[in-house]
Amino acid sequence: MFEAKLSARLVALHDGTVGTPEVVEQIRDSHVLVPTAGGEPIAAELDGVEWIYAFSGAPALARFAKARGLGPEVPCLTVSGAQLLELAGAGLALDVAGPAPLLLPPGACR
């Protein structure tokens, strides 16, 4: 698995055994996969907020791709979690097609 510790922390968050601050620290210490289309990160907009999709590993990205009908090969970037958390004005949608998703709104980690 690409980032097994991050995936495990997300599950622990949903189980209530760790809090959001611990998960944010794990994100900062990890690398994530960010799917792209036309060289740009795939994102969604909701209520004026851009949410950048990111995934803890290939299995999580594959679930997302299947759910969105993107096909088996999705181009992606490997990005430092710390850098991704610093994007001004964007929220982070992590592992959204999996059993333990996390949404971090813009500025939640600063």
C-alpha beads as a LAMMPS data file, in Angstrom:
LAMMPS data file: protein, C-alpha beads

110 atoms
109 bonds

1 atom types
1 bond types

-500.0 500.0 xlo xhi
-500.0 500.0 ylo yhi
-500.0 500.0 zlo zhi

Masses

1 110.0

Atoms # bond

1 1 1 0.000 0.000 0.000
2 1 1 1.263 3.473 -0.908
3 1 1 0.710 5.128 2.495
4 1 1 -0.555 2.419 4.851
5 1 1 -0.098 4.604 7.942
6 1 1 -2.311 7.334 6.527
7 1 1 -5.026 4.877 5.553
8 1 1 -4.886 3.322 9.031
9 1 1 -5.173 6.778 10.655
10 1 1 -8.274 7.535 8.601
11 1 1 -9.882 4.306 9.790
12 1 1 -8.879 5.125 13.385
13 1 1 -10.476 8.571 13.036
14 1 1 -13.746 6.987 11.960
15 1 1 -13.472 4.484 14.819
16 1 1 -12.979 7.348 17.262
17 1 1 -9.558 6.170 18.471
18 1 1 -7.672 9.229 17.154
19 1 1 -8.683 12.815 16.509
20 1 1 -8.441 15.052 13.483
21 1 1 -5.152 16.675 14.659
22 1 1 -3.412 13.277 14.607
23 1 1 -4.702 12.582 11.112
24 1 1 -3.576 16.006 9.897
25 1 1 -0.076 15.309 11.251
26 1 1 -0.033 11.983 9.397
27 1 1 -1.118 13.744 6.195
28 1 1 1.751 16.223 6.635
29 1 1 4.204 13.324 7.000
30 1 1 2.839 11.406 3.990
31 1 1 2.655 11.591 0.237
32 1 1 -0.704 11.284 -1.474
33 1 1 -1.927 10.593 -4.989
34 1 1 -3.752 13.469 -6.696
35 1 1 -5.633 12.430 -9.860
36 1 1 -5.308 14.738 -12.839
37 1 1 -7.168 15.512 -16.047
38 1 1 -5.427 17.545 -18.706
39 1 1 -2.486 18.022 -16.363
40 1 1 -4.599 19.705 -13.671
41 1 1 -5.738 18.185 -10.364
42 1 1 -9.263 16.827 -10.434
43 1 1 -11.370 18.894 -8.074
44 1 1 -14.989 19.553 -7.252
45 1 1 -16.659 22.807 -6.314
46 1 1 -19.368 23.036 -3.695
47 1 1 -20.775 26.299 -2.327
48 1 1 -17.856 28.261 -3.747
49 1 1 -15.188 26.008 -2.220
50 1 1 -12.820 24.017 -4.409
51 1 1 -12.141 20.528 -3.041
52 1 1 -9.016 18.800 -4.330
53 1 1 -9.263 15.030 -4.463
54 1 1 -6.356 13.108 -2.942
55 1 1 -5.849 9.464 -2.064
56 1 1 -3.757 7.540 0.438
57 1 1 -2.861 4.910 -2.131
58 1 1 -3.626 3.173 -5.401
59 1 1 -6.549 1.094 -4.051
60 1 1 -8.312 4.240 -2.805
61 1 1 -7.678 5.993 -6.130
62 1 1 -8.985 2.947 -8.027
63 1 1 -12.257 2.986 -6.029
64 1 1 -12.700 6.670 -6.892
65 1 1 -11.922 6.081 -10.575
66 1 1 -14.407 3.218 -10.762
67 1 1 -17.134 5.246 -9.032
68 1 1 -16.583 8.164 -11.425
69 1 1 -16.297 5.975 -14.533
70 1 1 -12.759 7.197 -15.228
71 1 1 -11.388 3.843 -16.352
72 1 1 -8.563 1.736 -14.957
73 1 1 -5.693 4.141 -15.730
74 1 1 -5.996 7.532 -14.067
75 1 1 -3.062 9.921 -14.420
76 1 1 -1.985 11.265 -11.069
77 1 1 0.693 13.205 -9.250
78 1 1 2.468 12.124 -6.099
79 1 1 2.298 15.127 -3.796
80 1 1 3.617 15.894 -0.335
81 1 1 0.723 16.023 2.085
82 1 1 2.321 19.032 3.762
83 1 1 2.365 20.954 0.480
84 1 1 -1.198 19.993 -0.332
85 1 1 -2.447 21.233 3.042
86 1 1 -0.907 24.640 2.372
87 1 1 -2.936 25.367 -0.787
88 1 1 -4.735 28.615 -0.110
89 1 1 -8.461 28.558 -0.642
90 1 1 -8.790 24.846 -1.379
91 1 1 -10.259 22.076 0.719
92 1 1 -8.898 18.532 0.778
93 1 1 -11.154 15.584 -0.048
94 1 1 -9.134 12.537 1.018
95 1 1 -10.107 8.947 0.115
96 1 1 -13.659 10.058 -0.718
97 1 1 -14.719 6.788 -2.353
98 1 1 -13.475 4.601 0.482
99 1 1 -14.722 3.440 3.860
100 1 1 -12.949 6.222 5.802
101 1 1 -13.111 9.524 3.867
102 1 1 -12.002 12.880 5.253
103 1 1 -12.926 16.411 4.217
104 1 1 -10.670 19.201 5.463
105 1 1 -12.019 22.658 4.647
106 1 1 -9.712 25.434 3.474
107 1 1 -7.593 26.822 6.290
108 1 1 -8.445 24.000 8.704
109 1 1 -4.805 22.976 9.037
110 1 1 -3.020 26.293 9.328

Bonds

1 1 1 2
2 1 2 3
3 1 3 4
4 1 4 5
5 1 5 6
6 1 6 7
7 1 7 8
8 1 8 9
9 1 9 10
10 1 10 11
11 1 11 12
12 1 12 13
13 1 13 14
14 1 14 15
15 1 15 16
16 1 16 17
17 1 17 18
18 1 18 19
19 1 19 20
20 1 20 21
21 1 21 22
22 1 22 23
23 1 23 24
24 1 24 25
25 1 25 26
26 1 26 27
27 1 27 28
28 1 28 29
29 1 29 30
30 1 30 31
31 1 31 32
32 1 32 33
33 1 33 34
34 1 34 35
35 1 35 36
36 1 36 37
37 1 37 38
38 1 38 39
39 1 39 40
40 1 40 41
41 1 41 42
42 1 42 43
43 1 43 44
44 1 44 45
45 1 45 46
46 1 46 47
47 1 47 48
48 1 48 49
49 1 49 50
50 1 50 51
51 1 51 52
52 1 52 53
53 1 53 54
54 1 54 55
55 1 55 56
56 1 56 57
57 1 57 58
58 1 58 59
59 1 59 60
60 1 60 61
61 1 61 62
62 1 62 63
63 1 63 64
64 1 64 65
65 1 65 66
66 1 66 67
67 1 67 68
68 1 68 69
69 1 69 70
70 1 70 71
71 1 71 72
72 1 72 73
73 1 73 74
74 1 74 75
75 1 75 76
76 1 76 77
77 1 77 78
78 1 78 79
79 1 79 80
80 1 80 81
81 1 81 82
82 1 82 83
83 1 83 84
84 1 84 85
85 1 85 86
86 1 86 87
87 1 87 88
88 1 88 89
89 1 89 90
90 1 90 91
91 1 91 92
92 1 92 93
93 1 93 94
94 1 94 95
95 1 95 96
96 1 96 97
97 1 97 98
98 1 98 99
99 1 99 100
100 1 100 101
101 1 101 102
102 1 102 103
103 1 103 104
104 1 104 105
105 1 105 106
106 1 106 107
107 1 107 108
108 1 108 109
109 1 109 110
